[in-house]
Amino acid sequence: MFSHIFVGTNDFERALAFYRPLMDVLGIQARFCDPARPWAGWQSAPDPRPLFLLGRPWDGQPHTPGNGQMVAFLAPSRAAVADAHRLALAYGGRDEGAPGLRPEYHAHYFGAYFRDPDGNKVCVVCHAPV
């Protein structure tokens, strides 16, 4: 359904330091990193798309997070959700919802929510039963 998702930042190095370990804990492979532009991308497996992209806004204006916008990453397990949430907070993220079941979405929805250092809202979720 998606080709790519782009998340803006005002401080590329800080954002890269946040997202690299997050993608590692979720097992999402880096595809490229170009600090001169600056932007970086991670790809799905086994297909090369969709991509998750991080960088400064193309128009050169400051990045501002949107209200109601969120990127949700699929985690392979509930433990990975908890690990990602813990790691996000350790790397400068802000808690928006501790790891746990959210049965209002569905019986097996186990998610965690946080904001990255630029204020972008991120979710990590596992949909599998225990």
FIKOLZA-1660 file (N, C-alpha, C; in steps of 0.1 Angstrom, whole numbers, plus 5000, padded with zeros to 4 digits):
% residues 130
   i   px   py   pz ch aa at
   1 5008 4988 5000  A  M  N
   1 5000 5000 5000  A  M CA
   1 5009 5013 5000  A  M  C
   2 5019 5013 5008  A  F  N
   2 5028 5025 5009  A  F CA
   2 5041 5023 5001  A  F  C
   3 5045 5034 4995  A  S  N
   3 5059 5034 4989  A  S CA
   3 5069 5038 4999  A  S  C
   4 5066 5048 5007  A  H  N
   4 5075 5053 5017  A  H CA
   4 5068 5062 5027  A  H  C
   5 5074 5064 5038  A  I  N
   5 5069 5073 5049  A  I CA
   5 5081 5082 5052  A  I  C
   6 5079 5095 5052  A  F  N
   6 5090 5104 5055  A  F CA
   6 5087 5111 5068  A  F  C
   7 5097 5112 5077  A  V  N
   7 5095 5119 5090  A  V CA
   7 5106 5130 5090  A  V  C
   8 5102 5142 5093  A  G  N
   8 5111 5153 5093  A  G CA
   8 5118 5155 5106  A  G  C
   9 5129 5162 5105  A  T  N
   9 5137 5165 5117  A  T CA
   9 5144 5178 5115  A  T  C
  10 5147 5185 5126  A  N  N
  10 5155 5197 5126  A  N CA
  10 5169 5195 5130  A  N  C
  11 5172 5183 5135  A  D  N
  11 5186 5179 5140  A  D CA
  11 5188 5165 5135  A  D  C
  12 5194 5164 5123  A  F  N
  12 5195 5151 5117  A  F CA
  12 5204 5141 5125  A  F  C
  13 5215 5146 5130  A  E  N
  13 5224 5137 5138  A  E CA
  13 5217 5132 5150  A  E  C
  14 5210 5141 5157  A  R  N
  14 5202 5136 5169  A  R CA
  14 5192 5126 5165  A  R  C
  15 5184 5129 5155  A  A  N
  15 5174 5120 5150  A  A CA
  15 5180 5106 5146  A  A  C
  16 5191 5107 5139  A  L  N
  16 5197 5094 5134  A  L CA
  16 5202 5086 5146  A  L  C
  17 5207 5093 5157  A  A  N
  17 5211 5086 5169  A  A CA
  17 5199 5080 5176  A  A  C
  18 5187 5085 5174  A  F  N
  18 5175 5080 5180  A  F CA
  18 5170 5068 5172  A  F  C
  19 5169 5070 5158  A  Y  N
  19 5163 5059 5150  A  Y CA
  19 5171 5047 5147  A  Y  C
  20 5184 5049 5146  A  R  N
  20 5193 5037 5143  A  R CA
  20 5191 5026 5153  A  R  C
  21 5192 5028 5166  A  P  N
  21 5190 5017 5175  A  P CA
  21 5176 5012 5176  A  P  C
  22 5166 5021 5173  A  L  N
  22 5152 5017 5173  A  L CA
  22 5150 5007 5161  A  L  C
  23 5155 5011 5150  A  M  N
  23 5153 5002 5138  A  M CA
  23 5161 4988 5141  A  M  C
  24 5172 4989 5147  A  D  N
  24 5180 4977 5150  A  D CA
  24 5172 4968 5159  A  D  C
  25 5166 4973 5170  A  V  N
  25 5158 4964 5179  A  V CA
  25 5146 4958 5172  A  V  C
  26 5141 4965 5162  A  L  N
  26 5129 4960 5154  A  L CA
  26 5133 4951 5143  A  L  C
  27 5146 4950 5140  A  G  N
  27 5151 4942 5129  A  G CA
  27 5149 4948 5115  A  G  C
  28 5148 4961 5115  A  I  N
  28 5146 4968 5102  A  I CA
  28 5159 4973 5096  A  I  C
  29 5162 4968 5084  A  Q  N
  29 5175 4970 5078  A  Q CA
  29 5177 4984 5072  A  Q  C
  30 5189 4990 5075  A  A  N
  30 5192 5003 5069  A  A CA
  30 5194 5001 5054  A  A  C
  31 5190 5011 5046  A  R  N
  31 5192 5010 5032  A  R CA
  31 5202 5021 5027  A  R  C
  32 5202 5033 5033  A  F  N
  32 5212 5043 5030  A  F CA
  32 5212 5054 5041  A  F  C
  33 5223 5061 5041  A  C  N
  33 5224 5073 5050  A  C CA
  33 5233 5083 5042  A  C  C
  34 5228 5095 5040  A  D  N
  34 5235 5106 5034  A  D CA
  34 5235 5118 5042  A  D  C
  35 5245 5120 5052  A  P  N
  35 5245 5131 5061  A  P CA
  35 5246 5145 5053  A  P  C
  36 5251 5144 5041  A  A  N
  36 5253 5157 5034  A  A CA
  36 5240 5163 5029  A  A  C
  37 5230 5154 5027  A  R  N
  37 5217 5159 5022  A  R CA
  37 5208 5166 5033  A  R  C
  38 5206 5163 5044  A  P  N
  38 5208 5150 5051  A  P CA
  38 5195 5142 5050  A  P  C
  39 5197 5129 5049  A  W  N
  39 5186 5119 5050  A  W CA
  39 5191 5105 5051  A  W  C
  40 5182 5096 5056  A  A  N
  40 5185 5082 5058  A  A CA
  40 5173 5074 5055  A  A  C
  41 5174 5062 5052  A  G  N
  41 5163 5053 5049  A  G CA
  41 5165 5039 5054  A  G  C
  42 5154 5033 5058  A  W  N
  42 5154 5019 5062  A  W CA
  42 5143 5012 5053  A  W  C
  43 5146 4999 5050  A  Q  N
  43 5136 4992 5042  A  Q CA
  43 5130 4980 5048  A  Q  C
  44 5119 4976 5043  A  S  N
  44 5112 4964 5047  A  S CA
  44 5119 4952 5041  A  S  C
  45 5115 4941 5047  A  A  N
  45 5121 4928 5042  A  A CA
  45 5110 4918 5040  A  A  C
  46 5110 4910 5029  A  P  N
  46 5120 4909 5020  A  P CA
  46 5120 4919 5008  A  P  C
  47 5109 4926 5007  A  D  N
  47 5108 4936 4996  A  D CA
  47 5115 4949 5000  A  D  C
  48 5120 4957 4989  A  P  N
  48 5126 4969 4992  A  P CA
  48 5117 4981 4996  A  P  C
  49 5104 4979 4996  A  R  N
  49 5094 4989 5000  A  R CA
  49 5083 4983 5008  A  R  C
  50 5078 4990 5017  A  P  N
  50 5079 5004 5018  A  P CA
  50 5092 5008 5026  A  P  C
  51 5096 5021 5024  A  L  N
  51 5107 5027 5030  A  L CA
  51 5103 5036 5042  A  L  C
  52 5111 5036 5052  A  F  N
  52 5109 5046 5063  A  F CA
  52 5121 5056 5061  A  F  C
  53 5118 5069 5058  A  L  N
  53 5128 5079 5055  A  L CA
  53 5128 5090 5066  A  L  C
  54 5140 5095 5069  A  L  N
  54 5142 5105 5079  A  L CA
  54 5151 5116 5073  A  L  C
  55 5147 5128 5075  A  G  N
  55 5155 5139 5070  A  G CA
  55 5150 5153 5072  A  G  C
  56 5157 5163 5068  A  R  N
  56 5152 5176 5069  A  R CA
  56 5141 5179 5058  A  R  C
  57 5131 5187 5061  A  P  N
  57 5121 5190 5051  A  P CA
  57 5127 5195 5038  A  P  C
  58 5122 5191 5027  A  W  N
  58 5127 5194 5014  A  W CA
  58 5127 5209 5011  A  W  C
  59 5116 5216 5016  A  D  N
  59 5115 5230 5013  A  D CA
  59 5124 5239 5021  A  D  C
  60 5132 5233 5030  A  G  N
  60 5141 5241 5038  A  G CA
  60 5135 5248 5050  A  G  C
  61 5122 5247 5052  A  Q  N
  61 5116 5253 5064  A  Q CA
  61 5118 5244 5076  A  Q  C
  62 5116 5249 5088  A  P  N
  62 5117 5240 5100  A  P CA
  62 5107 5229 5100  A  P  C
  63 5111 5218 5105  A  H  N
  63 5101 5207 5107  A  H CA
  63 5093 5210 5119  A  H  C
  64 5080 5207 5118  A  T  N
  64 5070 5208 5129  A  T CA
  64 5062 5195 5129  A  T  C
  65 5061 5188 5140  A  P  N
  65 5053 5176 5141  A  P CA
  65 5038 5179 5139  A  P  C
  66 5031 5170 5132  A  G  N
  66 5017 5172 5130  A  G CA
  66 5008 5166 5141  A  G  C
  67 4997 5173 5145  A  N  N
  67 4988 5167 5155  A  N CA
  67 4979 5157 5148  A  N  C
  68 4980 5145 5154  A  G  N
  68 4972 5134 5148  A  G CA
  68 4979 5125 5139  A  G  C
  69 4991 5129 5135  A  Q  N
  69 5000 5121 5127  A  Q CA
  69 5008 5111 5135  A  Q  C
  70 5010 5099 5130  A  M  N
  70 5018 5089 5138  A  M CA
  70 5023 5079 5128  A  M  C
  71 5035 5074 5131  A  V  N
  71 5041 5063 5123  A  V CA
  71 5041 5051 5133  A  V  C
  72 5036 5040 5128  A  A  N
  72 5035 5028 5136  A  A CA
  72 5043 5017 5130  A  A  C
  73 5053 5012 5138  A  F  N
  73 5062 5001 5133  A  F CA
  73 5057 4988 5138  A  F  C
  74 5057 4977 5130  A  L  N
  74 5053 4964 5134  A  L CA
  74 5065 4957 5141  A  L  C
  75 5062 4952 5153  A  A  N
  75 5072 4945 5160  A  A CA
  75 5070 4930 5159  A  A  C
  76 5081 4922 5160  A  P  N
  76 5079 4908 5159  A  P CA
  76 5074 4901 5171  A  P  C
  77 5074 4908 5183  A  S  N
  77 5070 4902 5195  A  S CA
  77 5066 4913 5205  A  S  C
  78 5059 4909 5216  A  R  N
  78 5056 4918 5226  A  R CA
  78 5069 4923 5234  A  R  C
  79 5079 4914 5235  A  A  N
  79 5091 4918 5241  A  A CA
  79 5098 4928 5233  A  A  C
  80 5097 4928 5219  A  A  N
  80 5104 4938 5211  A  A CA
  80 5097 4951 5213  A  A  C
  81 5083 4951 5215  A  V  N
  81 5076 4964 5218  A  V CA
  81 5082 4970 5230  A  V  C
  82 5083 4962 5241  A  A  N
  82 5088 4967 5254  A  A CA
  82 5103 4972 5252  A  A  C
  83 5111 4965 5245  A  D  N
  83 5125 4968 5242  A  D CA
  83 5126 4982 5235  A  D  C
  84 5117 4983 5224  A  A  N
  84 5117 4995 5216  A  A CA
  84 5113 5007 5224  A  A  C
  85 5103 5006 5233  A  H  N
  85 5098 5017 5241  A  H CA
  85 5109 5021 5251  A  H  C
  86 5115 5011 5257  A  R  N
  86 5126 5014 5267  A  R CA
  86 5138 5021 5260  A  R  C
  87 5142 5016 5248  A  L  N
  87 5152 5022 5241  A  L CA
  87 5149 5036 5236  A  L  C
  88 5137 5038 5231  A  A  N
  88 5133 5052 5227  A  A CA
  88 5134 5062 5238  A  A  C
  89 5130 5058 5250  A  L  N
  89 5131 5068 5261  A  L CA
  89 5146 5070 5265  A  L  C
  90 5154 5060 5264  A  A  N
  90 5168 5061 5267  A  A CA
  90 5175 5070 5257  A  A  C
  91 5170 5071 5245  A  Y  N
  91 5177 5079 5235  A  Y CA
  91 5170 5093 5232  A  Y  C
  92 5163 5097 5242  A  G  N
  92 5157 5111 5242  A  G CA
  92 5142 5112 5238  A  G  C
  93 5136 5100 5237  A  G  N
  93 5121 5100 5234  A  G CA
  93 5113 5104 5246  A  G  C
  94 5101 5107 5244  A  R  N
  94 5091 5111 5254  A  R CA
  94 5080 5101 5254  A  R  C
  95 5077 5096 5266  A  D  N
  95 5066 5086 5267  A  D CA
  95 5053 5091 5264  A  D  C
  96 5045 5083 5256  A  E  N
  96 5031 5087 5252  A  E CA
  96 5022 5075 5255  A  E  C
  97 5027 5064 5261  A  G  N
  97 5019 5053 5264  A  G CA
  97 5028 5040 5266  A  G  C
  98 5028 5035 5278  A  A  N
  98 5037 5024 5281  A  A CA
  98 5033 5011 5274  A  A  C
  99 5042 5002 5272  A  P  N
  99 5038 4990 5265  A  P CA
  99 5027 4982 5272  A  P  C
 100 5017 4978 5265  A  G  N
 100 5006 4970 5271  A  G CA
 100 4996 4967 5261  A  G  C
 101 4986 4959 5265  A  L  N
 101 4975 4955 5257  A  L CA
 101 4966 4967 5255  A  L  C
 102 4960 4968 5244  A  R  N
 102 4950 4979 5241  A  R CA
 102 4938 4972 5234  A  R  C
 103 4930 4965 5243  A  P  N
 103 4919 4957 5237  A  P CA
 103 4908 4965 5230  A  P  C
 104 4908 4978 5232  A  E  N
 104 4899 4986 5225  A  E CA
 104 4901 4986 5210  A  E  C
 105 4914 4982 5206  A  Y  N
 105 4917 4981 5192  A  Y CA
 105 4914 4967 5187  A  Y  C
 106 4920 4957 5194  A  H  N
 106 4916 4943 5192  A  H CA
 106 4923 4935 5203  A  H  C
 107 4918 4923 5205  A  A  N
 107 4922 4914 5216  A  A CA
 107 4937 4912 5218  A  A  C
 108 4945 4913 5207  A  H  N
 108 4959 4910 5208  A  H CA
 108 4968 4922 5205  A  H  C
 109 4962 4934 5204  A  Y  N
 109 4970 4946 5201  A  Y CA
 109 4979 4949 5214  A  Y  C
 110 4992 4948 5212  A  F  N
 110 5001 4951 5223  A  F CA
 110 5010 4962 5217  A  F  C
 111 5008 4974 5222  A  G  N
 111 5016 4985 5217  A  G CA
 111 5022 4994 5227  A  G  C
 112 5031 5003 5222  A  A  N
 112 5037 5013 5230  A  A CA
 112 5038 5026 5222  A  A  C
 113 5037 5037 5228  A  Y  N
 113 5037 5050 5221  A  Y CA
 113 5048 5059 5227  A  Y  C
 114 5054 5067 5219  A  F  N
 114 5064 5077 5223  A  F CA
 114 5066 5088 5213  A  F  C
 115 5072 5098 5216  A  R  N
 115 5076 5109 5207  A  R CA
 115 5091 5109 5205  A  R  C
 116 5095 5111 5193  A  D  N
 116 5110 5111 5190  A  D CA
 116 5115 5125 5195  A  D  C
 117 5128 5128 5194  A  P  N
 117 5133 5140 5199  A  P CA
 117 5127 5153 5192  A  P  C
 118 5122 5151 5180  A  D  N
 118 5116 5162 5172  A  D CA
 118 5101 5164 5175  A  D  C
 119 5095 5155 5183  A  G  N
 119 5081 5155 5187  A  G CA
 119 5072 5147 5178  A  G  C
 120 5078 5139 5168  A  N  N
 120 5070 5131 5160  A  N CA
 120 5064 5119 5168  A  N  C
 121 5052 5116 5167  A  K  N
 121 5046 5105 5175  A  K CA
 121 5049 5091 5167  A  K  C
 122 5053 5082 5175  A  V  N
 122 5057 5069 5170  A  V CA
 122 5050 5058 5179  A  V  C
 123 5046 5047 5172  A  C  N
 123 5040 5036 5179  A  C CA
 123 5048 5024 5174  A  C  C
 124 5050 5014 5183  A  V  N
 124 5055 5001 5180  A  V CA
 124 5045 4991 5185  A  V  C
 125 5041 4982 5176  A  V  N
 125 5030 4973 5180  A  V CA
 125 5032 4959 5175  A  V  C
 126 5027 4950 5183  A  C  N
 126 5027 4935 5179  A  C CA
 126 5012 4931 5179  A  C  C
 127 5007 4925 5168  A  H  N
 127 4994 4921 5167  A  H CA
 127 4992 4906 5170  A  H  C
 128 5002 4899 5173  A  A  N
 128 5002 4884 5175  A  A CA
 128 4997 4881 5189  A  A  C
 129 4990 4870 5190  A  P  N
 129 4986 4865 5204  A  P CA
 129 4999 4860 5211  A  P  C
 130 4998 4859 5224  A  V  N
 130 5010 4854 5232  A  V CA
 130 5013 4840 5227  A  V  C
% end
